[in-house]
Amino acid sequence: VKLLMPMIPDVEEALPQEHPERIVFHANMGKLLIARKDYDQAEPQVMAYYEGSCLLNDPHQIKDALQTLVKLYNRWDKKEKADEYRPLLVSSMQGQ
């Protein structure tokens, strides 16, 4: 993780927000940081994953990003934040 963190600004500068590789980078970084319980570092990565997925309008990625956000906030003991995204997650699952 220490080797990847300095790459974040480079990726964000090199690729537009809706670029699939940038979105996957944020997804993987966020999930890795959640697994390491580094929730404050994970939050901006997962949020960038969600926002980029919305720009691409990819229903499967949006659903995964929302699941990741809810997981992050549940593990971080921020239930109110998880509750903000849970209805969007349910809605994304019904749209399949």
Beta strands, then each sheet from edge to edge (+ up, - down):
end
